[in-house]
Amino acid sequence: MIWVLLGLSALTAALYGFWLGQQQVSMARSASKTAAIGALACISATSDGPWLLTAALGFSALGDYFLSRENDKAFLAGMAAFFLAHLAYIPLFLQLGEGFDLIAARWPIALGFGLYALIFYRILWPGLGGFRLPVLGYCAAITGMGLAALGLTLSGGALFVLLGALAFVLSDTVLALEKFRLPAASKTKPFAAYFVWFSYWLAQCLITFGTLYP
């Protein structure tokens, strides 16, 4: 069953990334984007994975559905769903790793990451408009997720979870730049969209299997 679900996730991720993601909004487009991570949530649920992992993946799949609709109201709903996903990932990562002791030992990295989040929000500020407060809340959530991931060790499944968390942050960084800073006519937008989607899908796969197979 796991291989079937993983195949479904990979197939729908490729379908969305290489084709439907460049098409007009449709239910087929939304279904492919939602199924890519929804299948990972099913893998977690059927493998008796931690409920926090299943919840985070489920909220992520819901967020993908809303983002696929491509309007401001749906974008806000998608941000809210991913906000909840990160809130689930934070305690999950703390449970999987060595917690606050290791985070404290890595305080220079933690400090640098916090400064990065503040500077990046300042870079986004001119283009945020009415999204300033929601994006601030989302930045806080993903920063918390990134800091929690610093408690993970560099061995076994924890290493894959850590790499997944970093890939998630990188994907969201490019997504935010694409939406709020790049001009609509920018020639780099299509390449950014490919990078955002596939780095995000890879991130969720790394987190899922790194958690399930420590």
Secondary structure, DSSP 8 states (H G I E B T S, - for coil): -HHHHHHHHHHHHHHHHHTGGGS-S-HHHHHHHHHHHHHHHHHHHHTT--HHHHHHHHHHHHHHHHHHT-SHHHHHHHHHHHHHHHHHHHHHHHHHS-THHHHHHTHHHHHHHHHHHHHHHHHHHHHHGGGHHHHHHHHHHHHHHHHHHTTS-SSHHHHHHHHHHHHHHHHHHHHHHHHHTS-TT-TTHHHHHHHHHHHHHHHHHHHHHHHH--
